[in-house]
Amino acid sequence: MAIRPIFIPENSFVGVEEMMLDFKWHPGMSASQKKKSVIELHKVATDKGFSNILEISSKSEFELGIQLSAFNLMIVTKKDKKSFTVETAFQGSKVFQGGGPYRDLFGLDSRAAKKDIRLRESGNLVKFSFFTHEFPLIPRTYFYDWLYINALIQNQSLASEVLAYDCFSDIEFNPKKSINCQAHAVALYVSLKKLNLLDKALESPGSFLLHCQSHYQNQDRNIAIQKSIF
């Protein structure tokens, strides 16, 4: 058995509900085993009343979910028109006590960027730096959410399709080991979009934080609850 969240966009205010679900886990690293676990998680979610669920990862049974993986979703810089994945942009924007940001990672594929040894040997993470913008570590998912959502709106066909779903999962995300989650970022996008606040939120990183501030405060409380569960 395992415990993982599904992410449900809030419709009356900006936010994401994280519902922790207990389900049958299929051990193993193969894609087939992960897909079995996705089915089990979605089965439990369906029993809770959520019938329209999208897995967002390379293990999704739908092409949409695969394309929305941070390893595949592309972002293009406005000034230089350079293109790279959300994952490489995230890893290459990390600033540590002993170095970074390592922007040469932008030119690598997602897996190579994530495994770069400098990310583990440069000391503690202190902030993020994405070209001219700097982001603090708190709120915990602020930079990742901003980065992912900016990439998503550059891919309008994908951005439109996710609006048809009620909630999202990411079988690769383990709250015990990770902080940022692509399924959470998609759910936050849906909440902002359906409340007609997306354009204002994306005017600047500061505007994004302002519009999502109450959500991040709730997120901190949820993290404390999750720690008590685990």
Secondary structure, 3 states (H helix, E strand, C coil): CEEEEEEEECCCCCCEEEEEEEECCCCCCCHHHHHHHHHHHHHHHHHCCCCCEEECCCCCCCHHHHHCCCCCCEEECCCCCCEEEHHHHHHHCEEECCECCCHHHHHCCHHHHHCCCHHHHCCCEEEEEECCEEECCCCCCHHHHHHHHHHHHCCHHHHHHHHHCCEEECCCCCCCCCCCCHHHHHHHHHHHHHCCCHHHHCCCHHHHHHHHHHHHHHHHHHHHHHHHHC
